[in-house]
C-alpha cells in the first residue's frame, strides 16, 4: 500500500527525501549558502578575482600597509607574487623600524 502525502514531510517543504535526511529532518526548507560572487558584491569587490585578491592581501603581513593607505591592494598583491621584491620590501621596512645606533 502506498503512503499518503501526509507521511512525506520533505514534500511539504519542497525538498527531496535525501536532502531532508541530510539536513537532519528540518521543518522548513534550509537556506542556500551564499556564493562567492554574492559575498564579493557585499564587500564591494567588483569581481570574484578582486575579492580573492583582497582576502589574500588582508591575510598577509602587508595588511597594515594597505589599511594605512601606504600600499594599494593591487601593489600589495604584486609584492606577494614576487618573492624577491617582497624580501627587499621587508628589508626596507626593517631598516626603518630599527632605532638609530647610539654613538
N, C-alpha and C positions, 0 to 999 in steps of 0.2 A: 504494500500500500504506500502511496506517495505521501510525503509530509506536506502539511499545509503551509501556506505562506507565513503564518504567524510564528512558525518554528525556524524561520530563516532571518535572524536579526541582522545579518550582514546586508541583506537586500533592502531592509528598511532604511539603512543609512547610505546605501548606494555604493557599496564596495564588494569585492569578491570575497568568497569564503576564506581563501588562503590569506588575503590581506587582513581580514577580520581577526584570524587567529594570530597572525604575525604581530599585530599591534595590541595583542592582549585582550581581545574581545571588547573593543570600545563601544560606547553607547552613542557616540557621534563620530562623524567622518573625520579622520586625522587630517591636520593641515599639512600641506606640502612644504618642504623646506625651501628657503629662498635660493634662487640661482645666483651664481657669481655675478652675472650681469645686473641682477636686481640689487645686490649688495654694493656693486661698483657705482651704480646710479645713486644710491643712498649717500655714499661718502663723497660724491662729487667727482668721481673719475669718469672720464669720457669714454673709456673702453675697459674691457677686462684686462688687457695688457697694461694699461696705465694703473689699474687697481693693483695688479700683482707687483708692478714696479714700486708703487708706493709702499706696499707691505714689506717688500724686500729691503728697501732703504730704511724704513722706520724701525725695522727689526735689527738693524746693524749698528755699529759703533758711530756711524755718521749721522744718526738721527738728531743729536743735539745741534749739529751744524745746520741741518735742514730747518729745525724748529726756530733757530735764532736768525734764519734768513741769510746765513753765510754761504750756503750751498742750495742749489735748486734740486728737486727730485731727480731730474734728468742728469745733472752733473754728478750727483752722488751715485746714481746707478752706473754711470760710465766708470767712475772710480772703482766701484765694487767689481766691475767686469775686467779691469786691467790691474792685475796684482802688483806689477812694478810701480805704476803711478800711485796706487793705494799705499804701498810701502813708503814711497817718497813723501806722500802727504802726511802719513803718520809720523815720519821722522821730523818733518817741518813743524807739526803741531807739538811734538815732544820737546823740540828745541825752544819753542816759545813758552812752554809751560815750566821749564826749569828756572829756578831762581838764579840771578846773576852770581857769579863767583865773587866771594869777598877777598880783597887783597890787602 
